[in-house]
Amino acid sequence: MIPDRTYSLAVVIEDADAFPDMKRALLPGFRAKLADTESSIKDAVEDPELRAMLFDLDSVGHGASDGVEVLQEIRAIRDDLVLIAMTRSREHSIPLRASQAGADEFVVAPVDYEELQSLIARAIEKRTLELEGRRVVEQAERRSALFSLIGASAVMQKLYQTIQAVADTNTTVVLRGESGTGKELIAKAIVQASDRAEQPYICLNCSALPESLIESELFGYEKGAFTGADAARAGLFESAHNGTLFLDEITTLNPGLQSKILRVLQERTVQRLGGRSAKKIDFRLICATNDDLEDLVRKGRFREDLYYRINVVPIVVPPLRERDGDLPLLVDHFLRLYCTAAKRLLKNMNPDVLEILEEYPWPGNVRELENLVQRLVVMVAASTITAEHLPQHLLQHSASGQEAILIPEEGVDFDAEMGRIEVAYLTAALRRTGGKKSAAATLLRLDNQRMKYLCRKLKL
């Protein structure tokens, strides 16, 4: 295959006298130029028109091993450049090391230049497609993401608009939604989109600390305020001055603490435990809960006045099952994330696996999906995740999963499967009836003659 256009190609070889013949042999597909010194190699790599480099690993340093190191440096500079490694060495480890250093192809000298042209042309085409695919994915991710949030569904687009609308205000926001929907990520997105992005961002999960500690964490204390208070300490309200305080699971706070938080929101001042003076503070409050706030107010478990203080802008976070089309985006994101973290090659999922995942209701929402993908990355050795790798509760929930259980990819022996089912039913019926065939026939709604025939056939 000769390319239908001429590409710029740098040739790194030690013997400059051999270059003219090489240059003619690479025509008409490639405009070859010699790079036989450190400066000329550097100039070639910095040339934006350069599409490929034929790199003789033996031409630098003390052999192919040194050449591999230089190749790695070139790859770090130019991700788009096609690198063809060439050597006369017969050392078995060199091809693998060259590939790990970033070589697209590997050839052993002397080379057939007609085959070499075809090899380089295919490598350029492959690299071009990879870069174009990466660009398309990045564009799609930009359209379907806001800061660390991932999703292109209509409900997520509406959520993004709401975040942008409230970000630059000082309005108190309450995030409402099921557990695992990503409320903390949304709080961070609001902060990142606001003019307080560079200011302190303080988080507290109100359900994570015992009641005896939460008050001192929020308000701080003076030295000697209680046993163990050996030095004064600022609370989270003070620490959030000029920034944002995020209180997750705010409904778990006791009524007394709710009253004190209400006072801080009304007066915008905070007084440390054991302190005598109040300090003026400027902060924005974002709250989150997965409880029904209105129901808690009716039951007297959440103060009504605090409810009206925090429920200025309620943002309902959609559960995963309502985010049509977002699951494949999230799966791809988590696969990239955890394959990179585990230093493994990127895995992919069979389409039928995604179909099974989309049929599942995800009671744990995005957090449950993330945990599943992380587990699959760690536990599945294969590069492709198939239905057989999924937990049983997922397979049993979906029609696709049931099909995957009944008929694996390699198929089944139908007659053998039916035979096993017959044996299982007849054995169970005979066991339940104490070996009485007539009673077992009644249990299986068979006539006695057929029951006797089946028992003889199956040797029961």
C-alpha positions as CSV (number, residue, x, y, z in Angstrom):
1,M,0.0,0.0,0.0
2,I,1.6,3.3,-1.2
3,P,0.0,6.4,0.5
4,D,-2.0,8.7,-1.8
5,R,-0.2,11.7,-0.4
6,T,3.4,12.5,0.5
7,Y,4.3,12.6,4.2
8,S,7.3,14.2,5.9
9,L,9.6,11.6,7.4
10,A,12.8,12.0,9.5
11,V,15.4,9.3,9.2
12,V,17.7,8.9,12.2
13,I,20.8,7.0,11.1
14,E,24.5,7.1,11.8
15,D,25.7,6.5,8.3
16,A,24.9,9.7,6.3
17,D,26.3,8.1,3.1
18,A,23.5,5.6,3.1
19,F,20.8,8.2,3.3
20,P,20.6,9.3,-0.4
21,D,19.7,5.7,-1.5
22,M,17.2,5.4,1.4
23,K,15.6,8.7,0.4
24,R,15.1,7.6,-3.2
25,A,13.7,4.3,-2.1
26,L,11.1,5.9,0.1
27,L,9.7,8.0,-2.8
28,P,7.0,8.8,-3.7
29,G,5.2,8.3,-0.4
30,F,7.6,10.1,1.9
31,R,9.8,13.3,1.9
32,A,12.7,11.9,3.9
33,K,15.2,14.2,5.6
34,L,18.3,13.1,7.5
35,A,18.7,13.6,11.2
36,D,22.1,12.4,12.2
37,T,23.0,14.7,15.0
38,E,21.5,15.7,18.4
39,S,20.5,19.1,17.1
40,S,19.0,17.8,13.8
41,I,17.0,15.2,15.8
42,K,15.7,18.0,18.0
43,D,14.8,20.2,15.0
44,A,13.0,17.3,13.4
45,V,10.9,16.5,16.5
46,E,9.9,20.2,16.8
47,D,8.8,20.4,13.2
48,P,4.9,20.3,13.3
49,E,4.8,19.0,9.7
50,L,6.7,15.9,10.6
51,R,4.4,12.8,10.6
52,A,6.8,10.0,11.2
53,M,10.4,9.1,12.2
54,L,12.4,6.0,11.2
55,F,14.8,5.7,14.2
56,D,17.8,3.5,14.0
57,L,18.3,2.5,17.7
58,D,21.9,1.5,17.0
59,S,22.8,5.1,15.8
60,V,22.9,6.7,19.3
61,G,24.9,6.0,22.4
62,H,26.4,2.5,22.8
63,G,23.8,0.4,21.1
64,A,20.0,-0.4,20.9
65,S,19.4,0.0,24.7
66,D,20.6,3.6,24.6
67,G,18.5,4.2,21.5
68,V,15.4,2.9,23.3
69,E,15.9,5.6,26.0
70,V,16.1,8.4,23.3
71,L,13.0,6.9,21.7
72,Q,11.1,7.2,24.9
73,E,12.2,10.9,25.3
74,I,10.9,11.6,21.8
75,R,7.6,10.0,22.5
76,A,7.2,12.1,25.7
77,I,7.6,15.2,23.5
78,R,5.4,14.2,20.5
79,D,2.4,12.0,21.2
80,D,1.2,12.3,17.6
81,L,4.4,11.3,15.9
82,V,4.6,7.8,14.3
83,L,7.9,6.2,15.5
84,I,9.4,3.2,13.6
85,A,12.2,1.6,15.6
86,M,14.9,-0.1,13.5
87,T,17.9,-2.2,14.7
88,R,20.4,-4.8,13.7
89,S,20.4,-6.3,17.1
90,R,19.0,-9.8,17.6
91,E,18.5,-9.3,21.3
92,H,15.0,-10.7,22.2
93,S,14.1,-8.0,24.7
94,I,14.7,-5.0,22.3
95,P,11.3,-5.2,20.4
96,L,9.3,-5.3,23.7
97,R,11.4,-2.5,25.2
98,A,11.0,-0.4,22.1
99,S,7.2,-0.9,22.1
100,Q,7.0,0.1,25.8
101,A,9.1,3.2,25.0
102,G,6.5,4.3,22.5
103,A,7.4,2.7,19.1
104,D,4.5,2.1,16.8
105,E,6.3,-0.5,14.8
106,F,9.6,-2.4,14.9
107,V,11.8,-3.6,12.0
108,V,15.1,-5.4,11.8
109,A,17.7,-4.1,9.3
110,P,18.3,-4.6,6.4
111,V,14.7,-3.6,5.4
112,D,12.6,-4.0,2.3
113,Y,11.8,-0.4,1.4
114,E,8.6,-1.2,-0.4
115,E,7.3,-3.1,2.7
116,L,8.6,-0.3,4.9
117,Q,6.6,2.3,3.0
118,S,3.4,0.2,3.5
119,L,4.3,-0.3,7.2
120,I,4.8,3.4,7.8
121,A,1.7,4.4,5.9
122,R,-0.5,2.0,7.9
123,A,1.0,3.3,11.2
124,I,0.3,6.9,10.2
125,E,-3.3,6.0,9.3
126,K,-3.8,4.2,12.6
127,R,-2.3,7.1,14.6
128,T,-4.5,9.6,12.8
129,L,-7.6,7.6,13.6
130,E,-6.6,7.2,17.2
131,L,-6.0,11.0,17.6
132,E,-9.3,11.7,15.9
133,G,-11.1,9.3,18.1
134,R,-9.5,10.8,21.2
135,R,-10.5,14.3,20.0
136,V,-14.1,13.2,19.4
137,V,-14.3,11.6,22.9
138,E,-12.8,14.7,24.5
139,Q,-15.4,16.9,22.7
140,A,-18.2,14.6,23.9
141,E,-16.9,14.6,27.4
142,R,-16.8,18.4,27.4
143,R,-20.4,18.6,26.2
144,S,-21.5,16.0,28.8
145,A,-19.6,17.1,31.8
146,L,-19.5,20.0,34.2
147,F,-16.3,20.0,36.3
148,S,-16.3,16.5,37.9
149,L,-19.9,15.7,37.0
150,I,-20.5,13.3,34.1
151,G,-23.8,13.0,32.2
152,A,-25.4,14.2,28.9
153,S,-29.1,13.3,29.8
154,A,-31.8,15.9,29.7
155,V,-32.1,15.9,33.5
156,M,-28.3,16.4,33.9
157,Q,-28.3,19.2,31.4
158,K,-31.0,20.9,33.4
159,L,-28.9,20.3,36.6
160,Y,-25.9,21.9,34.9
161,Q,-28.0,25.0,34.1
162,T,-29.2,25.2,37.7
163,I,-25.6,25.0,39.0
164,Q,-24.5,27.8,36.7
165,A,-27.5,29.9,37.7
166,V,-26.9,29.7,41.5
167,A,-23.1,29.6,41.4
168,D,-22.3,33.3,41.5
169,T,-24.9,34.1,44.1
170,N,-24.6,33.9,47.9
171,T,-27.8,32.0,48.1
172,T,-28.1,29.0,50.5
173,V,-28.6,25.8,48.5
174,V,-30.0,22.4,49.7
175,L,-29.2,19.4,47.6
176,R,-31.8,16.7,47.8
177,G,-31.6,13.2,46.4
178,E,-31.1,9.6,47.1
179,S,-27.9,8.2,48.7
180,G,-25.1,7.8,46.1
181,T,-26.3,10.3,43.6
182,G,-23.3,12.5,43.9
183,K,-24.5,15.4,46.0
184,E,-21.0,16.2,47.3
185,L,-19.7,16.4,43.7
186,I,-22.5,18.8,42.9
187,A,-21.6,21.0,45.9
188,K,-18.0,21.1,44.6
189,A,-19.2,22.0,41.1
190,I,-21.2,24.9,42.5
191,V,-18.1,26.2,44.3
192,Q,-15.8,25.7,41.3
193,A,-18.2,27.7,39.1
194,S,-18.5,30.5,41.7
195,D,-16.4,33.5,42.5
196,R,-15.5,31.7,45.8
197,A,-13.7,29.0,43.9
198,E,-10.3,30.1,45.3
199,Q,-11.6,30.6,48.8
200,P,-11.9,27.9,51.6
201,Y,-14.2,25.0,50.9
202,I,-15.0,23.1,54.1
203,C,-17.0,19.9,54.2
204,L,-18.6,18.1,57.2
205,N,-20.7,14.9,57.1
206,C,-22.9,15.5,60.1
207,S,-23.7,11.8,60.5
208,A,-20.0,10.9,60.7
209,L,-19.3,12.5,64.1
210,P,-20.8,11.8,67.5
211,E,-23.1,14.6,68.9
212,S,-20.6,15.4,71.6
213,L,-18.0,16.5,68.9
214,I,-20.0,18.1,66.2
215,E,-20.7,21.4,68.2
216,S,-17.0,21.9,68.9
217,E,-16.1,21.1,65.3
218,L,-18.6,23.6,63.9
219,F,-18.1,26.5,66.4
220,G,-14.6,25.9,67.7
221,Y,-13.6,26.6,71.3
222,E,-11.4,28.6,73.6
223,K,-8.6,27.2,75.7
224,G,-10.1,25.6,78.9
225,A,-13.7,25.6,77.5
226,F,-13.9,21.9,78.5
227,T,-11.7,19.0,79.6
228,G,-9.0,18.5,76.9
229,A,-9.3,21.9,75.4
230,D,-5.6,22.7,75.9
231,A,-5.5,25.4,73.2
232,A,-8.0,27.6,71.3
233,R,-9.2,26.3,68.0
234,A,-11.3,27.8,65.2
235,G,-14.4,25.9,64.1
236,L,-15.6,25.1,60.7
237,F,-17.8,28.2,60.4
238,E,-14.7,30.4,61.0
239,S,-12.6,28.3,58.7
240,A,-15.1,28.8,55.9
241,H,-14.8,32.6,56.2
242,N,-15.0,34.1,52.6
243,G,-15.6,30.6,51.3
244,T,-18.2,27.8,51.4
245,L,-19.3,25.4,54.1
246,F,-20.9,22.1,53.0
247,L,-23.0,20.3,55.6
248,D,-23.9,16.8,54.4
249,E,-26.7,14.9,56.1
250,I,-27.8,18.0,57.9
251,T,-31.0,16.3,59.1
252,T,-29.0,14.2,61.6
253,L,-28.2,17.2,63.8
254,N,-30.1,17.4,67.1
255,P,-32.6,20.2,67.7
256,G,-30.3,22.1,70.0
257,L,-27.6,22.3,67.4
258,Q,-30.1,23.2,64.7
259,S,-31.1,26.2,66.8
260,K,-27.5,27.4,67.1
261,I,-26.9,27.0,63.3
262,L,-30.1,29.0,62.7
263,R,-28.7,31.8,64.8
264,V,-25.4,31.8,62.8
265,L,-27.3,32.0,59.5
266,Q,-29.5,34.8,60.8
267,E,-26.8,37.0,62.4
268,R,-23.8,35.8,60.3
269,T,-21.7,35.7,63.5
270,V,-20.2,32.8,65.4
271,Q,-19.1,32.4,69.0
272,R,-16.6,29.8,70.1
273,L,-17.4,27.4,73.0
274,G,-16.2,29.1,76.1
275,G,-15.8,32.4,74.3
276,R,-17.3,35.8,75.3
277,S,-17.4,37.6,71.9
278,A,-18.9,36.8,68.6
279,K,-17.0,37.0,65.3
280,K,-18.5,38.3,62.1
281,I,-18.1,35.8,59.3
282,D,-18.9,35.7,55.6
283,F,-19.6,32.3,54.2
284,R,-22.0,30.5,51.9
285,L,-23.9,27.4,53.1
286,I,-24.6,24.4,51.0
287,C,-26.6,21.5,52.6
288,A,-27.4,18.0,51.5
289,T,-29.8,15.3,52.6
290,N,-31.5,12.2,51.4
291,D,-34.4,12.5,53.8
292,D,-37.8,14.0,53.2
293,L,-37.4,17.4,54.8
294,E,-41.0,18.3,54.8
295,D,-41.9,15.0,56.6
296,L,-39.3,15.6,59.2
297,V,-40.6,19.1,59.9
298,R,-44.2,17.7,60.3
299,K,-42.9,15.1,62.7
300,G,-41.0,17.8,64.7
301,R,-37.6,16.3,64.0
302,F,-36.3,19.2,62.0
303,R,-36.9,22.9,62.9
304,E,-39.3,24.6,60.6
305,D,-37.5,28.0,60.8
306,L,-34.2,26.3,59.9
307,Y,-36.0,24.5,57.1
308,Y,-37.0,27.8,55.5
309,R,-33.5,29.2,56.0
310,I,-31.8,26.4,54.1
311,N,-34.5,25.6,51.6
312,V,-33.9,28.8,49.6
313,V,-32.8,27.1,46.4
314,P,-33.6,23.3,46.6
315,I,-31.8,21.3,43.9
316,V,-33.1,17.8,43.3
317,V,-30.4,15.4,42.2
318,P,-31.8,12.8,39.9
319,P,-31.2,9.1,40.6
320,L,-29.2,7.1,38.1
321,R,-32.3,5.2,36.8
322,E,-33.7,8.5,35.6
323,R,-30.6,9.6,33.7
324,D,-31.3,8.1,30.3
325,G,-28.1,7.4,28.3
326,D,-25.7,8.4,31.1
327,L,-24.7,5.0,32.2
328,P,-22.3,4.2,29.3
329,L,-20.6,7.6,29.8
330,L,-20.2,6.8,33.5
331,V,-18.9,3.3,32.9
332,D,-16.4,4.6,30.4
333,H,-15.2,7.2,32.8
334,F,-14.8,4.8,35.7
335,L,-13.1,2.2,33.5
336,R,-10.5,4.8,32.5
337,L,-10.1,6.0,36.1
338,Y,-9.6,2.7,37.7
339,C,-7.6,1.0,34.9
340,T,-5.2,3.9,35.2
341,A,-5.1,3.7,39.0
342,A,-4.5,0.0,38.8
343,K,-1.9,0.5,36.1
344,R,-3.7,-1.9,33.7
345,L,-4.6,-1.7,30.1
346,L,-7.9,-0.1,29.4
347,K,-10.7,-2.7,29.6
348,N,-13.9,-2.6,27.6
349,M,-17.4,-4.0,28.1
350,N,-19.4,-6.1,25.7
351,P,-22.6,-4.4,24.5
352,D,-24.8,-7.0,26.3
353,V,-23.1,-6.1,29.6
354,L,-24.1,-2.5,29.2
355,E,-27.6,-3.6,28.3
356,I,-27.8,-5.6,31.5
357,L,-26.5,-2.6,33.5
358,E,-29.0,-0.3,32.0
359,E,-31.9,-2.6,33.0
360,Y,-30.8,-2.6,36.6
361,P,-32.5,0.0,38.9
362,W,-29.3,0.9,40.8
363,P,-30.7,1.5,44.3
364,G,-27.2,2.7,45.3
365,N,-27.0,5.0,42.3
366,V,-23.7,6.2,40.9
367,R,-21.8,5.1,44.0
368,E,-23.0,1.5,43.5
369,L,-22.0,1.7,39.8
370,E,-18.6,3.1,40.6
371,N,-17.9,0.3,43.1
372,L,-19.0,-2.4,40.6
373,V,-16.7,-1.0,37.9
374,Q,-13.8,-0.8,40.3
375,R,-14.4,-4.4,41.4
376,L,-14.5,-5.6,37.7
377,V,-11.3,-3.8,36.9
378,V,-9.5,-5.5,39.8
379,M,-11.0,-8.9,39.5
380,V,-11.4,-9.5,35.8
381,A,-8.1,-10.5,34.1
382,A,-9.4,-10.4,30.6
383,S,-9.4,-7.2,28.5
384,T,-13.1,-7.5,27.8
385,I,-15.7,-7.7,30.5
386,T,-18.5,-10.1,29.7
387,A,-21.9,-11.0,31.3
388,E,-20.3,-13.9,33.1
389,H,-18.2,-11.5,35.1
390,L,-21.2,-9.7,36.6
391,P,-22.6,-10.4,40.0
392,Q,-25.6,-12.8,40.1
393,H,-28.1,-10.3,41.4
394,L,-27.5,-8.1,38.3
395,L,-27.9,-11.0,35.9
396,Q,-31.1,-12.3,37.6
397,H,-32.7,-8.9,37.5
398,S,-32.6,-8.4,33.7
399,A,-34.0,-10.3,30.7
400,S,-30.6,-9.9,29.0
401,G,-28.9,-11.3,32.1
402,Q,-31.3,-14.3,32.2
403,E,-30.4,-15.0,28.6
404,A,-26.7,-14.8,29.4
405,I,-27.2,-17.3,32.3
406,L,-29.2,-19.7,30.1
407,I,-27.2,-19.4,26.9
408,P,-23.5,-18.5,27.4
409,E,-21.5,-17.1,24.4
410,E,-20.2,-20.6,23.4
411,G,-23.7,-21.9,23.3
412,V,-25.3,-25.0,24.9
413,D,-26.1,-28.6,24.1
414,F,-29.9,-28.3,24.2
415,D,-30.7,-32.0,24.5
416,A,-28.2,-32.5,27.3
417,E,-29.6,-29.5,29.1
418,M,-33.2,-30.8,28.8
419,G,-32.0,-34.2,30.0
420,R,-30.4,-32.6,33.1
421,I,-33.7,-30.7,33.8
422,E,-35.7,-34.0,33.5
423,V,-33.4,-35.8,35.9
424,A,-33.5,-32.9,38.4
425,Y,-37.4,-32.8,38.4
426,L,-37.9,-36.5,38.6
427,T,-35.2,-37.0,41.3
428,A,-36.8,-34.2,43.4
429,A,-40.3,-35.6,43.0
430,L,-39.2,-39.1,43.9
431,R,-37.3,-37.8,47.0
432,R,-40.3,-35.9,48.2
433,T,-42.7,-38.9,47.8
434,G,-40.3,-41.4,49.4
435,G,-39.6,-43.2,46.0
436,K,-43.2,-43.8,45.2
437,K,-43.5,-43.4,41.4
438,S,-47.3,-43.0,41.3
439,A,-47.2,-40.2,43.9
440,A,-44.3,-38.6,42.0
441,A,-46.2,-38.8,38.8
442,T,-49.2,-37.0,40.4
443,L,-46.8,-34.3,41.7
444,L,-45.4,-33.7,38.2
445,R,-48.8,-34.1,36.6
446,L,-47.7,-37.1,34.5
447,D,-49.6,-40.3,33.8
448,N,-48.2,-43.4,35.4
449,Q,-47.1,-45.0,32.1
450,R,-45.0,-42.0,31.1
451,M,-43.5,-41.8,34.6
452,K,-42.4,-45.4,34.4
453,Y,-41.0,-44.8,30.9
454,L,-38.9,-41.8,32.0
455,C,-37.6,-43.6,35.1
456,R,-36.4,-46.5,32.8
457,K,-34.9,-44.1,30.3
458,L,-33.0,-42.1,32.9
459,K,-32.2,-45.1,35.0
460,L,-33.9,-43.8,38.2
